[in-house]
């Protein structure tokens, strides 16, 4: 069940019926009340967002402030909240703190997302939410001190809108972290080394942030890291260099990483092979080429990589799962891939593990239009 609550309620009136234009109807609280009744005791996902100016211009504001009524209804059903999504901040929604102040019964709350900076640490209700384990923090949000009553130890899944390993040190039992954005300013100065219990790490990079990964050399210890996912977004200016990883996240933990995914990372095949060579315990490799318009040498899946997989028994000896998506096709590619699969599996008869090129190309074209 989902409830969307705009900061300022939008009331759309029929523009063709002049007699309705000046009628003030308190629809939002009434609709929320009906929805809460009909949804019975099902868990709720609550979305709080700020309406942009264009939305507000489509309808006049109600003459009476209906926010307190809506807040009262939502607070009454707080025990049903499972997911909370906040895209506003108190400066945009002065009544937002009233939704949480004095609240005590968020027993079902599991996930909190803050798109904008929001000081959730000061509200006691979040410190007593027994099932809260998933946080998506807005950019530049800084948690309170480790001595605060917030249940840091409960959090297992964390999303940070900056490349900020230091914040993860506040969460002793964190296992899954996604980071994207730029390094926070406080990380550009010397800081003490830290250790994290991360098992799965996802990093979203751009042409600018990829060059900041070496900043973490010698500063971060990830002794339990098993899964590493690197996603590249945005325009391509330069290729992803081997030195960004081999002396940092991968080389130090190469004997532990078992799953590696590079999604649309523009990297030369020689750099990719250099990154993969020390990963002797790797079980799963996923590599997706960048979109077709990317400069050809920055597409890592090539004949050289397939040939290496097909002929070198010491190259990724324990890989038993491959997820390769490439952009090239020629008459020799099918035979090379089949030879590689026979070599890796030891089988001579199996169903073709690929789709017809024409169908694959149509899917790629659809994805290209969707991304653009």
Secondary structure, DSSP 8 states (H G I E B T S, - for coil): -EEEEESS------TT-GGGTT----HHHHHHHHHHHHTTT--EEEEEE---HHHHHTS---SS--HHHHHHHHHHTGGGEEEEEE---TTT-TTHHHHHTT----TT--EEEESS---GGG-HHHHT-TT--EEEE-TT-----TTSSS-GGG--EEEESS--SGGGGG-TT--EEEEES---GGGGS----EE---SEEEEEE-TTGGGGGGGGTTTEE-TT--EEEEEE-S--SS---GGGTTTTTTGGGTTT--EEEEES----HHHHHHHHHT-TT--EEEEE---TTS-GGG----HHHHHHHHH-TTSSTT--EEEEE-S---TTHHHHHHHHHHHHH--S-----S--HHHHHHHHHHHHHHH-
